């Protein structure tokens, strides 16, 4: 999961687009459940911090499975499955923003 997010971060156009999104759902989604907010936190941290680690717990709690449960980090998920689920959730999260077509 985290290694895939690091790979996405390394794509400059994707990283810049994610960081530039003004979240259209920030008022209606609690921060602890806001996937876009937590993704932006990870990318901002990777972009600005000199620390060697980041605690992704906020992201893993916000990234819900198809049943609405937080991600269980003890269960291995195939990267293809995670990528498809992640892109579906990100596409929904950015709908209504200027960057809504960035993943199409």
Backbone as XML, in Angstrom:
<?xml version="1.0"?>
<chain id="A" units="angstrom">
  <residue number="1" name="UNK">
    <atom name="N" x="0.830" y="-1.188" z="0.000"/>
    <atom name="CA" x="0.000" y="0.000" z="0.000"/>
    <atom name="C" x="0.876" y="1.254" z="0.000"/>
  </residue>
  <residue number="2" name="UNK">
    <atom name="N" x="1.727" y="1.368" z="1.002"/>
    <atom name="CA" x="2.540" y="2.571" z="1.127"/>
    <atom name="C" x="3.550" y="2.663" z="-0.007"/>
  </residue>
  <residue number="3" name="UNK">
    <atom name="N" x="4.102" y="1.533" z="-0.432"/>
    <atom name="CA" x="5.073" y="1.582" z="-1.528"/>
    <atom name="C" x="4.407" y="2.057" z="-2.819"/>
  </residue>
  <residue number="4" name="UNK">
    <atom name="N" x="3.144" y="1.686" z="-3.045"/>
    <atom name="CA" x="2.450" y="2.174" z="-4.227"/>
    <atom name="C" x="2.206" y="3.678" z="-4.130"/>
  </residue>
  <residue number="5" name="UNK">
    <atom name="N" x="1.851" y="4.163" z="-2.941"/>
    <atom name="CA" x="1.658" y="5.603" z="-2.759"/>
    <atom name="C" x="2.966" y="6.352" z="-2.987"/>
  </residue>
  <residue number="6" name="UNK">
    <atom name="N" x="4.080" y="5.755" z="-2.569"/>
    <atom name="CA" x="5.380" y="6.379" z="-2.817"/>
    <atom name="C" x="5.668" y="6.445" z="-4.315"/>
  </residue>
  <residue number="7" name="UNK">
    <atom name="N" x="5.303" y="5.405" z="-5.044"/>
    <atom name="CA" x="5.504" y="5.414" z="-6.497"/>
    <atom name="C" x="4.643" y="6.485" z="-7.162"/>
  </residue>
  <residue number="8" name="UNK">
    <atom name="N" x="3.400" y="6.623" z="-6.723"/>
    <atom name="CA" x="2.538" y="7.678" z="-7.270"/>
    <atom name="C" x="3.100" y="9.055" z="-6.942"/>
  </residue>
  <residue number="9" name="UNK">
    <atom name="N" x="3.640" y="9.203" z="-5.747"/>
    <atom name="CA" x="4.251" y="10.470" z="-5.345"/>
    <atom name="C" x="5.404" y="10.837" z="-6.277"/>
  </residue>
  <residue number="10" name="UNK">
    <atom name="N" x="6.125" y="9.851" z="-6.767"/>
    <atom name="CA" x="7.286" y="10.099" z="-7.620"/>
    <atom name="C" x="6.906" y="10.526" z="-9.036"/>
  </residue>
  <residue number="11" name="UNK">
    <atom name="N" x="5.622" y="10.535" z="-9.366"/>
    <atom name="CA" x="5.159" y="11.048" z="-10.661"/>
    <atom name="C" x="4.832" y="12.523" z="-10.449"/>
  </residue>
  <residue number="12" name="UNK">
    <atom name="N" x="5.696" y="13.437" z="-10.924"/>
    <atom name="CA" x="5.522" y="14.864" z="-10.609"/>
    <atom name="C" x="4.134" y="15.419" z="-10.936"/>
  </residue>
  <residue number="13" name="UNK">
    <atom name="N" x="3.584" y="15.080" z="-12.084"/>
    <atom name="CA" x="2.276" y="15.635" z="-12.452"/>
    <atom name="C" x="1.175" y="15.134" z="-11.517"/>
  </residue>
  <residue number="14" name="UNK">
    <atom name="N" x="1.254" y="13.871" z="-11.112"/>
    <atom name="CA" x="0.261" y="13.319" z="-10.189"/>
    <atom name="C" x="0.396" y="13.979" z="-8.823"/>
  </residue>
  <residue number="15" name="UNK">
    <atom name="N" x="1.628" y="14.052" z="-8.323"/>
    <atom name="CA" x="1.892" y="14.664" z="-7.016"/>
    <atom name="C" x="1.390" y="16.107" z="-6.982"/>
  </residue>
  <residue number="16" name="UNK">
    <atom name="N" x="1.744" y="16.892" z="-7.992"/>
    <atom name="CA" x="1.347" y="18.301" z="-8.019"/>
    <atom name="C" x="-0.164" y="18.453" z="-8.111"/>
  </residue>
  <residue number="17" name="UNK">
    <atom name="N" x="-0.801" y="17.584" z="-8.889"/>
    <atom name="CA" x="-2.264" y="17.643" z="-8.999"/>
    <atom name="C" x="-2.934" y="17.319" z="-7.672"/>
  </residue>
  <residue number="18" name="UNK">
    <atom name="N" x="-2.460" y="16.282" z="-6.999"/>
    <atom name="CA" x="-3.045" y="15.899" z="-5.703"/>
    <atom name="C" x="-2.888" y="17.031" z="-4.695"/>
  </residue>
  <residue number="19" name="UNK">
    <atom name="N" x="-1.700" y="17.610" z="-4.640"/>
    <atom name="CA" x="-1.455" y="18.683" z="-3.670"/>
    <atom name="C" x="-2.246" y="19.948" z="-3.991"/>
  </residue>
  <residue number="20" name="UNK">
    <atom name="N" x="-2.616" y="20.131" z="-5.263"/>
    <atom name="CA" x="-3.336" y="21.340" z="-5.669"/>
    <atom name="C" x="-4.851" y="21.242" z="-5.505"/>
  </residue>
  <residue number="21" name="UNK">
    <atom name="N" x="-5.365" y="20.062" z="-5.227"/>
    <atom name="CA" x="-6.818" y="19.880" z="-5.143"/>
    <atom name="C" x="-7.381" y="20.625" z="-3.943"/>
  </residue>
  <residue number="22" name="UNK">
    <atom name="N" x="-8.405" y="21.427" z="-4.212"/>
    <atom name="CA" x="-9.191" y="22.044" z="-3.144"/>
    <atom name="C" x="-10.371" y="21.102" z="-2.934"/>
  </residue>
  <residue number="23" name="UNK">
    <atom name="N" x="-10.329" y="20.358" z="-1.870"/>
    <atom name="CA" x="-11.277" y="19.274" z="-1.608"/>
    <atom name="C" x="-12.722" y="19.755" z="-1.644"/>
  </residue>
  <residue number="24" name="UNK">
    <atom name="N" x="-13.496" y="19.316" z="-2.651"/>
    <atom name="CA" x="-14.894" y="19.738" z="-2.751"/>
    <atom name="C" x="-15.797" y="19.114" z="-1.681"/>
  </residue>
  <residue number="25" name="UNK">
    <atom name="N" x="-15.319" y="18.085" z="-0.999"/>
    <atom name="CA" x="-16.148" y="17.388" z="-0.004"/>
    <atom name="C" x="-15.651" y="17.593" z="1.421"/>
  </residue>
  <residue number="26" name="UNK">
    <atom name="N" x="-14.743" y="18.559" z="1.638"/>
    <atom name="CA" x="-14.147" y="18.702" z="2.971"/>
    <atom name="C" x="-15.156" y="19.107" z="4.033"/>
  </residue>
  <residue number="27" name="UNK">
    <atom name="N" x="-16.217" y="19.791" z="3.651"/>
    <atom name="CA" x="-17.229" y="20.206" z="4.623"/>
    <atom name="C" x="-18.153" y="19.058" z="5.012"/>
  </residue>
  <residue number="28" name="UNK">
    <atom name="N" x="-18.370" y="18.132" z="4.095"/>
    <atom name="CA" x="-19.331" y="17.052" z="4.357"/>
    <atom name="C" x="-18.680" y="15.757" z="4.849"/>
  </residue>
  <residue number="29" name="UNK">
    <atom name="N" x="-17.364" y="15.656" z="4.737"/>
    <atom name="CA" x="-16.663" y="14.441" z="5.153"/>
    <atom name="C" x="-15.833" y="14.713" z="6.394"/>
  </residue>
  <residue number="30" name="UNK">
    <atom name="N" x="-16.059" y="13.963" z="7.475"/>
    <atom name="CA" x="-15.214" y="14.145" z="8.664"/>
    <atom name="C" x="-13.744" y="13.909" z="8.310"/>
  </residue>
  <residue number="31" name="UNK">
    <atom name="N" x="-12.860" y="14.704" z="8.878"/>
    <atom name="CA" x="-11.438" y="14.635" z="8.545"/>
    <atom name="C" x="-10.868" y="13.223" z="8.709"/>
  </residue>
  <residue number="32" name="UNK">
    <atom name="N" x="-11.302" y="12.508" z="9.745"/>
    <atom name="CA" x="-10.743" y="11.167" z="9.965"/>
    <atom name="C" x="-11.160" y="10.176" z="8.881"/>
  </residue>
  <residue number="33" name="UNK">
    <atom name="N" x="-12.222" y="10.477" z="8.126"/>
    <atom name="CA" x="-12.682" y="9.608" z="7.041"/>
    <atom name="C" x="-12.339" y="10.157" z="5.660"/>
  </residue>
  <residue number="34" name="UNK">
    <atom name="N" x="-11.633" y="11.269" z="5.604"/>
    <atom name="CA" x="-11.377" y="11.955" z="4.340"/>
    <atom name="C" x="-10.087" y="11.428" z="3.699"/>
  </residue>
  <residue number="35" name="UNK">
    <atom name="N" x="-10.252" y="10.547" z="2.725"/>
    <atom name="CA" x="-9.120" y="9.927" z="2.043"/>
    <atom name="C" x="-8.240" y="10.968" z="1.361"/>
  </residue>
  <residue number="36" name="UNK">
    <atom name="N" x="-8.844" y="11.922" z="0.678"/>
    <atom name="CA" x="-8.063" y="12.941" z="-0.022"/>
    <atom name="C" x="-7.224" y="13.756" z="0.951"/>
  </residue>
  <residue number="37" name="UNK">
    <atom name="N" x="-7.804" y="14.146" z="2.070"/>
    <atom name="CA" x="-7.055" y="14.898" z="3.079"/>
    <atom name="C" x="-5.818" y="14.120" z="3.524"/>
  </residue>
  <residue number="38" name="UNK">
    <atom name="N" x="-5.990" y="12.841" z="3.809"/>
    <atom name="CA" x="-4.868" y="12.033" z="4.295"/>
    <atom name="C" x="-3.834" y="11.774" z="3.196"/>
  </residue>
  <residue number="39" name="UNK">
    <atom name="N" x="-4.283" y="11.627" z="1.953"/>
    <atom name="CA" x="-3.338" y="11.485" z="0.843"/>
    <atom name="C" x="-2.526" y="12.766" z="0.683"/>
  </residue>
  <residue number="40" name="UNK">
    <atom name="N" x="-3.186" y="13.909" z="0.772"/>
    <atom name="CA" x="-2.476" y="15.184" z="0.689"/>
    <atom name="C" x="-1.489" y="15.337" z="1.848"/>
  </residue>
  <residue number="41" name="UNK">
    <atom name="N" x="-1.857" y="14.866" z="3.023"/>
    <atom name="CA" x="-0.931" y="14.908" z="4.169"/>
    <atom name="C" x="0.317" y="14.078" z="3.893"/>
  </residue>
  <residue number="42" name="UNK">
    <atom name="N" x="0.130" y="12.883" z="3.345"/>
    <atom name="CA" x="1.279" y="12.024" z="3.033"/>
    <atom name="C" x="2.175" y="12.699" z="2.005"/>
  </residue>
  <residue number="43" name="UNK">
    <atom name="N" x="1.577" y="13.205" z="0.924"/>
    <atom name="CA" x="2.370" y="13.834" z="-0.132"/>
    <atom name="C" x="3.062" y="15.097" z="0.370"/>
  </residue>
  <residue number="44" name="UNK">
    <atom name="N" x="2.376" y="15.889" z="1.169"/>
    <atom name="CA" x="2.999" y="17.102" z="1.720"/>
    <atom name="C" x="4.155" y="16.726" z="2.637"/>
  </residue>
  <residue number="45" name="UNK">
    <atom name="N" x="3.970" y="15.692" z="3.425"/>
    <atom name="CA" x="5.037" y="15.234" z="4.320"/>
    <atom name="C" x="6.245" y="14.781" z="3.510"/>
  </residue>
  <residue number="46" name="UNK">
    <atom name="N" x="6.017" y="13.958" z="2.486"/>
    <atom name="CA" x="7.123" y="13.486" z="1.654"/>
    <atom name="C" x="7.813" y="14.646" z="0.940"/>
  </residue>
  <residue number="47" name="UNK">
    <atom name="N" x="7.042" y="15.663" z="0.614"/>
    <atom name="CA" x="7.559" y="16.823" z="-0.110"/>
    <atom name="C" x="8.367" y="17.761" z="0.785"/>
  </residue>
  <residue number="48" name="UNK">
    <atom name="N" x="7.963" y="17.911" z="2.039"/>
    <atom name="CA" x="8.531" y="18.950" z="2.894"/>
    <atom name="C" x="9.383" y="18.460" z="4.060"/>
  </residue>
  <residue number="49" name="UNK">
    <atom name="N" x="9.157" y="17.265" z="4.522"/>
    <atom name="CA" x="9.796" y="16.821" z="5.759"/>
    <atom name="C" x="11.172" y="16.208" z="5.522"/>
  </residue>
  <residue number="50" name="UNK">
    <atom name="N" x="12.002" y="16.341" z="6.517"/>
    <atom name="CA" x="13.307" y="15.684" z="6.487"/>
    <atom name="C" x="13.314" y="14.448" z="7.383"/>
  </residue>
  <residue number="51" name="UNK">
    <atom name="N" x="12.182" y="14.161" z="8.026"/>
    <atom name="CA" x="12.093" y="12.962" z="8.857"/>
    <atom name="C" x="12.168" y="11.719" z="7.973"/>
  </residue>
  <residue number="52" name="UNK">
    <atom name="N" x="12.575" y="10.621" z="8.555"/>
    <atom name="CA" x="12.761" y="9.390" z="7.796"/>
    <atom name="C" x="11.549" y="8.457" z="7.868"/>
  </residue>
  <residue number="53" name="UNK">
    <atom name="N" x="10.495" y="8.880" z="8.538"/>
    <atom name="CA" x="9.331" y="8.006" z="8.661"/>
    <atom name="C" x="8.056" y="8.851" z="8.687"/>
  </residue>
  <residue number="54" name="UNK">
    <atom name="N" x="6.962" y="8.195" z="8.396"/>
    <atom name="CA" x="5.646" y="8.829" z="8.457"/>
    <atom name="C" x="4.672" y="7.778" z="8.951"/>
  </residue>
  <residue number="55" name="UNK">
    <atom name="N" x="3.808" y="8.156" z="9.874"/>
    <atom name="CA" x="2.804" y="7.229" z="10.386"/>
    <atom name="C" x="1.553" y="7.337" z="9.509"/>
  </residue>
  <residue number="56" name="UNK">
    <atom name="N" x="1.256" y="6.314" z="8.706"/>
    <atom name="CA" x="0.118" y="6.378" z="7.787"/>
    <atom name="C" x="-1.212" y="5.956" z="8.411"/>
  </residue>
  <residue number="57" name="UNK">
    <atom name="N" x="-1.296" y="5.922" z="9.738"/>
    <atom name="CA" x="-2.511" y="5.429" z="10.392"/>
    <atom name="C" x="-3.753" y="6.213" z="9.968"/>
  </residue>
  <residue number="58" name="UNK">
    <atom name="N" x="-3.636" y="7.522" z="9.824"/>
    <atom name="CA" x="-4.785" y="8.313" z="9.383"/>
    <atom name="C" x="-5.276" y="7.857" z="8.023"/>
  </residue>
  <residue number="59" name="UNK">
    <atom name="N" x="-4.332" y="7.598" z="7.110"/>
    <atom name="CA" x="-4.701" y="7.130" z="5.773"/>
    <atom name="C" x="-5.342" y="5.752" z="5.838"/>
  </residue>
  <residue number="60" name="UNK">
    <atom name="N" x="-4.736" y="4.845" z="6.593"/>
    <atom name="CA" x="-5.281" y="3.487" z="6.646"/>
    <atom name="C" x="-6.662" y="3.454" z="7.298"/>
  </residue>
  <residue number="61" name="UNK">
    <atom name="N" x="-6.929" y="4.369" z="8.205"/>
    <atom name="CA" x="-8.274" y="4.455" z="8.792"/>
    <atom name="C" x="-9.268" y="5.063" z="7.814"/>
  </residue>
  <residue number="62" name="UNK">
    <atom name="N" x="-8.817" y="6.014" z="7.002"/>
    <atom name="CA" x="-9.705" y="6.668" z="6.040"/>
    <atom name="C" x="-9.952" y="5.798" z="4.810"/>
  </residue>
  <residue number="63" name="UNK">
    <atom name="N" x="-9.009" y="4.928" z="4.492"/>
    <atom name="CA" x="-9.147" y="4.049" z="3.328"/>
    <atom name="C" x="-9.984" y="2.842" z="3.726"/>
  </residue>
  <residue number="64" name="UNK">
    <atom name="N" x="-11.259" y="2.918" z="3.419"/>
    <atom name="CA" x="-12.205" y="1.869" z="3.824"/>
    <atom name="C" x="-12.288" y="0.770" z="2.765"/>
  </residue>
  <residue number="65" name="UNK">
    <atom name="N" x="-12.562" y="-0.446" z="3.209"/>
    <atom name="CA" x="-12.785" y="-1.533" z="2.262"/>
    <atom name="C" x="-14.186" y="-1.392" z="1.667"/>
  </residue>
  <residue number="66" name="UNK">
    <atom name="N" x="-14.569" y="-2.349" z="0.827"/>
    <atom name="CA" x="-15.871" y="-2.244" z="0.153"/>
    <atom name="C" x="-17.037" y="-2.301" z="1.142"/>
  </residue>
  <residue number="67" name="UNK">
    <atom name="N" x="-16.801" y="-2.833" z="2.345"/>
    <atom name="CA" x="-17.850" y="-2.904" z="3.363"/>
    <atom name="C" x="-17.853" y="-1.696" z="4.288"/>
  </residue>
  <residue number="68" name="UNK">
    <atom name="N" x="-16.924" y="-0.755" z="4.065"/>
    <atom name="CA" x="-16.865" y="0.451" z="4.884"/>
    <atom name="C" x="-16.011" y="0.332" z="6.131"/>
  </residue>
  <residue number="69" name="UNK">
    <atom name="N" x="-15.219" y="-0.732" z="6.227"/>
    <atom name="CA" x="-14.337" y="-0.921" z="7.381"/>
    <atom name="C" x="-12.954" y="-0.348" z="7.092"/>
  </residue>
  <residue number="70" name="UNK">
    <atom name="N" x="-12.287" y="0.216" z="8.111"/>
    <atom name="CA" x="-10.917" y="0.709" z="7.899"/>
    <atom name="C" x="-9.991" y="-0.421" z="7.452"/>
  </residue>
  <residue number="71" name="UNK">
    <atom name="N" x="-8.951" y="-0.065" z="6.745"/>
    <atom name="CA" x="-7.986" y="-1.042" z="6.248"/>
    <atom name="C" x="-7.325" y="-1.785" z="7.399"/>
  </residue>
  <residue number="72" name="UNK">
    <atom name="N" x="-7.307" y="-3.090" z="7.292"/>
    <atom name="CA" x="-6.588" y="-3.916" z="8.259"/>
    <atom name="C" x="-5.179" y="-4.108" z="7.711"/>
  </residue>
  <residue number="73" name="UNK">
    <atom name="N" x="-4.206" y="-3.448" z="8.315"/>
    <atom name="CA" x="-2.834" y="-3.508" z="7.810"/>
    <atom name="C" x="-2.185" y="-4.871" z="8.029"/>
  </residue>
  <residue number="74" name="UNK">
    <atom name="N" x="-2.830" y="-5.741" z="8.771"/>
    <atom name="CA" x="-2.294" y="-7.082" z="8.993"/>
    <atom name="C" x="-2.681" y="-8.052" z="7.879"/>
  </residue>
  <residue number="75" name="UNK">
    <atom name="N" x="-3.582" y="-7.618" z="7.003"/>
    <atom name="CA" x="-4.008" y="-8.449" z="5.880"/>
    <atom name="C" x="-3.368" y="-7.905" z="4.609"/>
  </residue>
  <residue number="76" name="UNK">
    <atom name="N" x="-2.609" y="-8.767" z="3.937"/>
    <atom name="CA" x="-1.932" y="-8.346" z="2.715"/>
    <atom name="C" x="-2.944" y="-8.212" z="1.588"/>
  </residue>
  <residue number="77" name="UNK">
    <atom name="N" x="-2.842" y="-7.111" z="0.841"/>
    <atom name="CA" x="-3.729" y="-6.870" z="-0.284"/>
    <atom name="C" x="-2.882" y="-6.842" z="-1.552"/>
  </residue>
  <residue number="78" name="UNK">
    <atom name="N" x="-3.348" y="-7.495" z="-2.580"/>
    <atom name="CA" x="-2.680" y="-7.467" z="-3.866"/>
    <atom name="C" x="-2.589" y="-6.023" z="-4.347"/>
  </residue>
  <residue number="79" name="UNK">
    <atom name="N" x="-1.452" y="-5.628" z="-4.900"/>
    <atom name="CA" x="-1.256" y="-4.238" z="-5.305"/>
    <atom name="C" x="-2.251" y="-3.833" z="-6.391"/>
  </residue>
  <residue number="80" name="UNK">
    <atom name="N" x="-2.597" y="-4.745" z="-7.284"/>
    <atom name="CA" x="-3.567" y="-4.430" z="-8.330"/>
    <atom name="C" x="-4.939" y="-4.140" z="-7.719"/>
  </residue>
  <residue number="81" name="UNK">
    <atom name="N" x="-5.329" y="-4.956" z="-6.757"/>
    <atom name="CA" x="-6.603" y="-4.744" z="-6.059"/>
    <atom name="C" x="-6.592" y="-3.406" z="-5.324"/>
  </residue>
  <residue number="82" name="UNK">
    <atom name="N" x="-5.494" y="-3.125" z="-4.613"/>
    <atom name="CA" x="-5.390" y="-1.857" z="-3.890"/>
    <atom name="C" x="-5.415" y="-0.679" z="-4.852"/>
  </residue>
  <residue number="83" name="UNK">
    <atom name="N" x="-4.659" y="-0.768" z="-5.948"/>
    <atom name="CA" x="-4.594" y="0.330" z="-6.911"/>
    <atom name="C" x="-5.973" y="0.637" z="-7.486"/>
  </residue>
  <residue number="84" name="UNK">
    <atom name="N" x="-6.694" y="-0.391" z="-7.909"/>
    <atom name="CA" x="-8.027" y="-0.175" z="-8.480"/>
    <atom name="C" x="-8.986" y="0.427" z="-7.458"/>
  </residue>
  <residue number="85" name="UNK">
    <atom name="N" x="-8.956" y="-0.091" z="-6.240"/>
    <atom name="CA" x="-9.820" y="0.437" z="-5.188"/>
    <atom name="C" x="-9.433" y="1.882" z="-4.856"/>
  </residue>
  <residue number="86" name="UNK">
    <atom name="N" x="-8.142" y="2.131" z="-4.765"/>
    <atom name="CA" x="-7.643" y="3.472" z="-4.461"/>
    <atom name="C" x="-8.076" y="4.473" z="-5.529"/>
  </residue>
  <residue number="87" name="UNK">
    <atom name="N" x="-7.907" y="4.118" z="-6.800"/>
    <atom name="CA" x="-8.270" y="5.039" z="-7.882"/>
    <atom name="C" x="-9.775" y="5.290" z="-7.912"/>
  </residue>
  <residue number="88" name="UNK">
    <atom name="N" x="-10.576" y="4.271" z="-7.651"/>
    <atom name="CA" x="-12.032" y="4.467" z="-7.575"/>
    <atom name="C" x="-12.380" y="5.461" z="-6.471"/>
  </residue>
  <residue number="89" name="UNK">
    <atom name="N" x="-11.770" y="5.285" z="-5.318"/>
    <atom name="CA" x="-12.054" y="6.163" z="-4.180"/>
    <atom name="C" x="-11.527" y="7.574" z="-4.421"/>
  </residue>
  <residue number="90" name="UNK">
    <atom name="N" x="-10.354" y="7.681" z="-5.032"/>
    <atom name="CA" x="-9.802" y="8.999" z="-5.330"/>
    <atom name="C" x="-10.652" y="9.720" z="-6.369"/>
  </residue>
  <residue number="91" name="UNK">
    <atom name="N" x="-11.088" y="8.999" z="-7.393"/>
    <atom name="CA" x="-11.945" y="9.598" z="-8.415"/>
    <atom name="C" x="-13.225" y="10.152" z="-7.782"/>
  </residue>
  <residue number="92" name="UNK">
    <atom name="N" x="-13.829" y="9.400" z="-6.875"/>
    <atom name="CA" x="-15.025" y="9.879" z="-6.178"/>
    <atom name="C" x="-14.700" y="11.095" z="-5.310"/>
  </residue>
  <residue number="93" name="UNK">
    <atom name="N" x="-13.558" y="11.064" z="-4.636"/>
    <atom name="CA" x="-13.180" y="12.143" z="-3.715"/>
    <atom name="C" x="-12.936" y="13.465" z="-4.431"/>
  </residue>
  <residue number="94" name="UNK">
    <atom name="N" x="-12.428" y="13.406" z="-5.667"/>
    <atom name="CA" x="-12.092" y="14.657" z="-6.361"/>
    <atom name="C" x="-13.181" y="15.123" z="-7.318"/>
  </residue>
  <residue number="95" name="UNK">
    <atom name="N" x="-14.264" y="14.363" z="-7.407"/>
    <atom name="CA" x="-15.369" y="14.765" z="-8.279"/>
    <atom name="C" x="-15.869" y="16.139" z="-7.848"/>
  </residue>
  <residue number="96" name="UNK">
    <atom name="N" x="-15.933" y="17.057" z="-8.800"/>
    <atom name="CA" x="-16.372" y="18.416" z="-8.508"/>
    <atom name="C" x="-15.222" y="19.393" z="-8.340"/>
  </residue>
  <residue number="97" name="UNK">
    <atom name="N" x="-13.990" y="18.885" z="-8.335"/>
    <atom name="CA" x="-12.823" y="19.773" z="-8.232"/>
    <atom name="C" x="-12.285" y="20.063" z="-9.638"/>
  </residue>
  <residue number="98" name="UNK">
    <atom name="N" x="-11.379" y="21.027" z="-9.737"/>
    <atom name="CA" x="-10.763" y="21.352" z="-11.028"/>
    <atom name="C" x="-9.916" y="20.200" z="-11.555"/>
  </residue>
  <residue number="99" name="UNK">
    <atom name="N" x="-9.448" y="19.357" z="-10.671"/>
    <atom name="CA" x="-8.585" y="18.242" z="-11.059"/>
    <atom name="C" x="-9.350" y="16.934" z="-11.261"/>
  </residue>
  <residue number="100" name="UNK">
    <atom name="N" x="-10.665" y="17.003" z="-11.395"/>
    <atom name="CA" x="-11.459" y="15.776" z="-11.438"/>
    <atom name="C" x="-11.115" y="14.865" z="-12.613"/>
  </residue>
  <residue number="101" name="UNK">
    <atom name="N" x="-10.486" y="15.383" z="-13.651"/>
    <atom name="CA" x="-10.144" y="14.547" z="-14.806"/>
    <atom name="C" x="-8.707" y="14.026" z="-14.759"/>
  </residue>
  <residue number="102" name="UNK">
    <atom name="N" x="-8.012" y="14.261" z="-13.659"/>
    <atom name="CA" x="-6.595" y="13.888" z="-13.603"/>
    <atom name="C" x="-6.337" y="12.387" z="-13.648"/>
  </residue>
  <residue number="103" name="UNK">
    <atom name="N" x="-7.308" y="11.572" z="-13.313"/>
    <atom name="CA" x="-7.072" y="10.123" z="-13.311"/>
    <atom name="C" x="-7.878" y="9.394" z="-14.379"/>
  </residue>
  <residue number="104" name="UNK">
    <atom name="N" x="-8.424" y="10.118" z="-15.315"/>
    <atom name="CA" x="-9.185" y="9.458" z="-16.384"/>
    <atom name="C" x="-8.306" y="9.160" z="-17.563"/>
  </residue>
</chain>
